[in-house]
Amino acid sequence: MNKQKLKKFRFSIFLALLVFFPSIFIKFTDSTTTSNNLKSSAIIIGDTNEDGAVNIIDALLTGQYYVGLDPAGFNPALADVNGDGSVTIVDALLIAQYYVGVIDSFPVTQLKASDGTSLSSIDLEWSNFPDANVYEIYRAEDENGVYTNIGETTNNYYSDIQDIGLRFPGIKYYYKVNVITTNGEFETSIDSGYRSIPTPTLTYCTTNSPDYVTIILGDIVFWDHYVYQFYRATEIDGQYTLIHETDSISRYDDISAENGKKYYYKGRILSLYDNTIVSEFSEVKLGYRLLDSVPIQVSSMDYPDKIRVSWEGVQGAVLYHIERSSEQIEDLLYNRIGSVNATFIDFYFDDYLATQGVSWWYRVLAENEDGILSAWSTNLARPGMY
C-alpha cells in the first residue's frame, strides 16, 4: 500500500470511529484536556487546545463543539481552519485530514475577489488571521499559472487597481494571499475576479442607405479580447433579438433589415474567454434602410412664370420632397423648396420662386408613412431657365 492510500485508509478508520463510537473520543478528549495544564505561547491555526501541536485531539474537540458540547480548553478562533467564519464539521474533518497526512496545509482563510463590481479595480477581502504580521498578495492570469507578488498589506483587504498588469476589463485574474506570521507562512484559498466591462456607446446607426443599416459600438480599446453583440427590435420597448455577434470588429452592417421599415438597435460586449461576463447594454438608437425605390424620370419644363418639375411615383410613398440647386453635382447646395402629397394622380411641382435667367437643377425623394425616405432620384432634371 503506497503512502497516499495509507493516509486515506487511516482517515477512513478515524471517520468510522467518530461516527459509530463517539463516546470513546468524548471520554478520551475529556481526560486529555482536563489533564493538559500546559499551554503553548505560539498561536497555531488548528491547535484548538493550544498545546503547541495539531493532532487528533483538536479534531475531536472541534467535533464536540460543533454538536453543541463545551469542551474545556477549546479555542473556537483556532478551529475555523477554512476561514469561512464558522466552526463546522468541515473544520473537524480538515484538522483530522491534516493530522493523518491527507493534506499538508489548511486553506487557512477564505479569499474573495470581486466579480465586476468596479471599472478600475478588483477588490480582495479575507478574514483576519491570528498572529498575522503582513499579508502578501499574489496574482496570476491562470489558476495554475505563475503567481507574481503585486503588493502587501497589514489589512484584510486589498484593491488591485488597473495598471500595466491588470490591463483588460472583463478578463479573469487569479489571486492568493500569503500570510506571514511569527510562527510561519500560510496561503489562502485561490479565487478569481475581474473588472467590469464598460457600457459601450452606440456611436453610429445609419438612416441614409438603401442597402443596409450600419451599427458601430464604440469606447472599447482592446478589440481582440471581446465579443460584440448586436440586438434589434421593431419597437423601442419591444423584444430585442440577437442578430449578430463577432469577435473581430465592433461594426455590423444589417442587410437583413427591410427597406422602409424602422428598427431599434442596441449592443453589448462579452468577454471572449467567459461569456457570462458581460457589459450593460448600450443606449438604443433608431436605424433603417431607405426605401428601395426612388422617383424616376425626373424632368423640368419652362413656363413664363415658373418651372414645372415632374416625376414618376414610388409605391408606398405618402410624400415627395423637391430640392433645387444652381450646381448639378454639389449635394450641400441643394435646398428643399417644397413637398407634394402622394395622393395626387400626377406628380409634379411648380417652382414659382426660381430666379429668372439662372439654370436650376432639381432632385426628388419619396417618404413613406413611417417618415422613412428614399434615396434621391438618380437622374437629375435638365436645367430649367425662363
Secondary structure, DSSP 8 states (H G I E B T S, - for coil): --HHHHHHHHHHHHHHHHHH-HHHHHHHHHHHHHH-----SS--TT-TT-SSS--HHHHHHHHHHHTT---TT--GGGT-TT-SSS--HHHHHHHHHHHHTS-SS---S--EE-BSS-SSEEEEE----TTEEEEEEEEESSTTS--EEEEEESSSEEEEESSTTS--TT--EEEEEEEEETTEEEE---EEEB------EEEEE--SBSS-EEEEEES-S-GGGEEEEEEEESSTTS--EEEEEESS-SEEEE-SS-BT--EEEEEEEEESS-TT-B------EEE-B-BS---EEEEEEEETTEEEEEEE--TT-SEEEEEEESSSS-GGG-EEEEEEETTSSS-EEEES-S-TT--BEEEEEEE-TTS-BB---SS----B--
